[in-house]
């Protein structure tokens, strides 16, 4: 299956052939590396061509080695974990968003509006997680406030969403919004086993601000043991810059720069084709779009890049279809932890599906079982 991980420039056209490095020592670019500053500063519009060449060579060599290793070598016993926030660290759909909407309705004195859990889940499924659509669908069904002119419906919806966002901070700060049982022990066990761990507040229905509020509930001690990849970190990654062509000089007459640009363009076309195929996957909840899938893939790639682990040696702990689809797209093993929103969903590409953490559900020891991976 051709996707983000299938990259088109043959390495031997760029540099002299060299043996593939071991999977555990891929030269992943990170802000702490000795790479030229131009490669790290994503605001630099036209880095030196020599820097571009080194970046392209390095990235494509990593990709070629990853593909070769995943196809022909036994799986490494060492791996890293990438954790989503919504549905994994916290069942935000049950304890966060719904309560915040109800608090917003009360503040706006909309006494007739109240979302029970079944109503909320039904709205999320029918709207694909678009909160503006959720509010519109709900009031189309129960009726809009009688004093509201038709021309002001859009403004009314925006006021509800703004009040909901204001209420979300209070909901997350309350004792009723807690992390999922067992997830803190799971993170502690991963750290004690020396497993690198990345948390991804980059994508989700509630937005990154809310996701980071959830992440902060882990406390400073645990946060010091993990890496966080948000939107800013993802955009600064080498993979993101190469795919978006930000690092390549479009007016250069050098053949390599031209070839690299063509390769990126061709890859985008393959991405579009792959996304079209992925969107045909049938599950109970399908909120994946081409744009969101690309965003998730960039986040996953950035997470692997940050900790210097090949994508096939990372395991995504996912709570949504977008994460599962993106992981499958780049060959990253994925384990699903269901939430109240995804309790009936099936994920055929996931290596395993659990209902929570600890005991009979997901534990670090189960991840060590190669039959699961």
C-alpha positions in Angstrom: 0.0 0.0 0.0 1.6 3.3 -1.1 1.2 6.1 1.5 3.1 8.8 3.4 5.8 6.2 4.3 6.4 5.3 0.7 8.8 7.9 -0.6 9.9 8.3 -4.2 13.5 9.6 -4.4 16.0 6.7 -4.8 18.8 7.4 -2.3 21.5 6.1 -4.7 20.7 9.0 -7.0 21.6 11.5 -4.2 24.5 9.9 -2.4 26.9 7.0 -2.7 25.4 3.7 -1.6 25.9 3.0 2.0 24.6 0.2 4.2 21.4 0.8 6.0 21.9 1.8 9.6 20.4 -0.4 12.4 16.8 0.6 13.1 17.6 1.8 16.6 20.1 4.4 15.4 18.3 6.1 12.6 19.6 9.7 12.3 16.4 11.4 13.2 16.6 15.2 13.1 15.6 16.9 16.3 16.2 20.4 17.8 19.0 18.9 20.0 20.9 17.5 17.0 23.9 19.0 15.3 22.0 19.7 12.2 22.4 23.2 10.6 20.1 25.8 12.3 18.4 26.4 9.0 16.9 22.9 9.1 15.5 23.4 12.6 14.1 27.0 12.2 10.9 26.4 10.3 10.5 30.1 9.7 13.5 30.2 7.4 12.1 30.4 3.9 15.2 29.6 1.8 17.9 27.6 3.6 21.2 26.9 1.8 20.8 24.3 -1.0 23.5 22.2 0.7 21.3 22.0 3.8 18.3 21.0 1.7 20.3 18.3 0.1 21.4 16.9 3.4 17.9 17.0 4.8 16.4 15.3 1.8 19.1 12.6 1.7 18.7 12.0 5.4 15.0 11.8 5.4 14.8 9.5 2.3 17.5 7.2 3.7 15.5 6.9 6.9 12.4 6.0 5.0 14.1 3.5 2.8 15.8 1.8 5.7 12.5 1.7 7.7 10.7 0.1 4.8 13.5 -2.5 4.4 13.7 -3.3 8.1 9.9 -3.7 8.5 9.7 -6.0 5.5 12.7 -8.3 6.2 13.9 -8.0 9.8 12.3 -9.4 12.9 10.6 -6.9 15.1 12.8 -5.2 17.7 12.0 -5.9 21.3 12.4 -2.2 22.0 9.6 0.1 21.2 8.1 3.5 22.0 4.5 4.5 22.8 2.5 7.3 21.4 -0.7 8.2 23.3 -3.7 10.2 22.1 -5.5 12.4 24.6 -9.2 12.3 23.8 -10.7 8.9 24.7 -7.3 7.6 25.9 -6.1 9.8 28.7 -9.6 11.0 29.5 -13.0 10.1 28.2 -13.6 13.7 27.3 -16.8 12.8 25.4 -18.4 11.6 28.6 -17.0 13.8 31.3 -15.9 16.9 29.5 -17.5 18.2 26.3 -21.1 17.2 27.2 -21.0 18.8 30.6 -19.4 21.9 29.1 -22.2 22.2 26.6 -24.8 21.8 29.3 -23.1 24.5 31.4 -23.1 26.8 28.4 -26.8 26.2 27.9 -27.5 27.2 31.5 -25.4 30.3 31.3 -27.3 31.4 28.2 -30.6 30.6 30.0 -31.6 28.0 27.5 -33.6 26.0 29.9 -35.0 23.7 27.3 -31.6 22.5 26.1 -29.9 19.6 27.9 -27.7 16.9 26.3 -27.9 13.5 27.9 -25.1 11.1 27.0 -27.2 9.3 24.3 -28.2 12.6 22.7 -24.6 13.8 22.8 -23.1 10.6 21.3 -25.8 10.6 18.6 -25.0 14.2 17.6 -21.3 13.5 17.5 -21.8 10.5 15.2 -24.2 12.3 12.8 -22.1 15.5 12.6 -18.7 13.8 12.3 -17.6 15.6 15.5 -18.2 19.1 14.0 -19.5 21.0 17.1 -21.1 23.8 15.0 -23.2 21.1 13.2 -24.0 19.5 16.5 -25.6 22.6 17.9 -27.4 23.4 14.6 -28.8 19.9 14.3 -30.0 19.9 17.9 -31.9 23.2 17.7 -33.3 22.2 14.3 -34.8 19.3 16.1 -36.1 20.9 19.3 -36.7 24.3 17.9 -34.7 27.6 18.1 -35.3 30.3 20.7 -38.5 32.1 19.7 -37.0 35.5 20.0 -34.1 34.6 17.7 -34.4 36.0 14.1 -33.5 33.5 11.4 -30.7 35.8 10.2 -29.0 35.5 13.6 -28.9 31.7 13.9 -25.2 31.5 12.9 -24.2 34.1 15.4 -26.2 32.3 18.1 -24.4 29.0 17.4 -21.1 30.7 17.7 -22.1 32.2 21.0 -23.0 28.8 22.3 -19.6 27.4 21.2 -17.8 30.3 22.8 -19.6 29.8 26.1 -18.9 26.1 25.8 -15.2 26.8 25.5 -15.3 29.1 28.5 -17.1 26.4 30.5 -14.6 23.7 29.5 -11.9 25.1 31.7 -14.2 25.0 34.7 -15.3 21.4 33.9 -11.7 20.1 33.5 -10.7 21.8 36.8 -13.6 20.2 38.7 -13.2 16.9 40.5 -15.7 15.2 38.2 -13.3 15.3 35.2 -10.6 12.7 36.0 -8.2 10.7 33.9 -9.2 7.3 32.9 -8.7 4.6 35.6 -5.3 2.9 35.2 -3.8 5.3 32.6 -1.4 6.8 35.2 -0.2 3.4 36.3 0.2 2.5 32.6 2.5 5.6 32.0 4.5 4.8 35.2 5.0 1.2 34.1 6.2 2.4 30.6 8.7 4.8 32.2 10.0 2.1 34.6 10.5 -0.2 31.7 12.5 2.5 29.8 9.9 2.8 27.1 9.9 6.3 25.4 6.5 7.9 25.6 5.0 10.7 23.5 1.6 12.3 24.2 -0.3 13.8 21.2 -2.6 16.7 22.0 -2.4 17.7 18.3 -5.7 16.4 17.0 -9.1 15.8 18.4 -12.7 17.1 18.5 -12.1 19.4 21.4 -9.0 21.1 20.1 -5.4 21.3 21.4 -6.1 23.8 24.2 -8.5 21.4 25.9 -6.3 18.4 25.2 -3.3 20.1 26.9 -5.5 20.9 29.9 -6.1 17.1 30.2 -2.4 16.3 29.7 -1.6 18.7 32.6 -3.7 16.5 34.9 -0.8 14.0 34.8 1.1 16.3 37.1 4.6 17.8 36.7 6.5 14.7 37.8 4.9 12.5 35.1 5.1 15.2 32.5 8.9 15.4 33.0 9.1 11.8 31.9 7.2 12.2 28.6 7.4 14.1 25.3 4.6 16.3 24.1 3.9 16.8 20.4 1.4 19.6 19.7 0.7 21.5 16.5 3.8 23.7 16.9 6.1 20.7 17.4 4.5 18.8 14.5 4.9 21.7 12.1 8.6 22.1 13.1 9.3 18.4 12.3 11.5 17.6 9.4 8.8 15.4 7.9 6.2 18.2 8.0 8.6 20.7 6.4 9.6 18.3 3.6 6.0 17.3 2.8 4.8 20.9 2.8 7.8 21.9 0.6 8.7 24.7 3.1 12.4 23.7 3.1 12.9 23.5 -0.6 13.9 26.5 -2.8 11.4 26.7 -5.6 13.5 29.1 -7.7 16.6 27.0 -7.7 18.0 25.8 -11.0 19.8 22.9 -9.3 18.6 19.6 -10.5 18.4 18.1 -7.0 16.1 20.8 -5.7 13.8 20.4 -8.7 13.7 16.6 -8.3 12.9 16.9 -4.6 10.1 19.3 -5.3 8.7 16.9 -8.0 9.0 14.1 -5.5 7.0 16.0 -2.9 4.4 16.9 -5.4 4.1 13.2 -6.5 3.9 12.1 -2.9 1.0 14.5 -2.3 -0.8 12.9 -5.2 -0.3 9.5 -3.7 -1.4 10.7 -0.4 -4.7 11.9 -1.9 -5.2 8.6 -3.6 -4.5 6.7 -0.4 -6.8 8.9 1.7 -9.6 8.3 -0.8 -9.2 4.6 -0.3 -9.0 5.0 3.5 -12.2 6.9 3.6 -14.0 3.9 2.3 -13.4 2.0 5.5 -16.7 1.3 7.2 -16.9 1.7 11.0 -19.5 2.9 13.4 -17.9 6.3 13.6 -16.1 7.6 10.6 -15.0 11.2 11.3 -11.9 11.0 9.1 -11.3 13.5 6.3 -8.4 13.9 4.0 -7.3 17.0 5.9 -7.6 15.5 9.3 -5.8 12.3 8.2 -2.8 14.2 6.9 -2.7 16.2 10.1 -2.6 13.0 12.2 0.0 11.4 10.0 2.3 14.5 10.5 1.8 14.3 14.3 2.6 10.5 14.3 5.7 11.1 12.2 6.8 14.0 14.4 6.4 11.9 17.5 8.6 9.2 16.1 11.1 11.7 14.9 11.3 13.5 18.3 12.3 10.3 20.2 14.4 8.9 17.3 12.4 5.7 16.9 11.3 4.3 13.5 7.5 4.4 13.0 7.3 0.6 12.8 8.8 0.4 16.3 6.3 2.8 17.7 2.9 1.8 19.0 0.0 4.2 18.9 -2.5 3.9 21.7 -5.5 5.4 19.9 -9.0 6.4 20.8 -10.4 7.5 17.4 -10.7 6.3 13.9 -8.5 9.1 12.5 -5.6 7.8 14.6 -6.2 4.2 13.6 -6.4 5.1 9.9 -3.2 7.3 10.0 -1.2 4.6 11.9 -2.3 2.0 9.3 -1.3 4.4 6.5 2.4 4.7 7.7 2.8 1.2 9.0 2.7 2.0 12.7 1.2 -0.7 15.0 -1.9 0.5 16.7 -3.9 -0.5 19.8 -7.3 0.9 20.5 -8.7 1.9 23.9 -12.4 2.4 23.5 -14.3 5.3 25.1 -18.0 6.0 25.6 -18.0 7.4 22.0 -16.4 4.4 20.4 -17.8 1.6 22.5 -19.5 0.0 19.5 -16.8 0.7 16.8 -14.7 -2.0 15.2 -11.2 -1.4 14.0 -10.0 -4.1 11.7 -6.5 -2.7 11.2 -5.8 -2.4 15.0 -3.6 -5.0 16.6 -5.8 -5.2 19.6 -8.8 -3.4 21.1 -9.4 -2.9 24.9 -12.0 -1.2 27.0 -9.6 0.4 29.4 -6.2 0.1 31.2 -5.0 -2.5 33.7 -6.2 -5.9 34.8 -7.8 -7.7 31.8 -7.4 -4.6 29.7 -4.3 -2.9 28.3 -1.0 -3.2 30.2 2.6 -2.9 29.3 3.1 -6.6 29.7 0.5 -7.2 27.0 2.4 -4.9 24.6 5.5 -7.0 25.2 3.6 -10.1 23.9 4.7 -10.3 20.3 1.5 -12.0 19.4 -0.2 -8.7 20.1 2.2 -6.8 17.9 
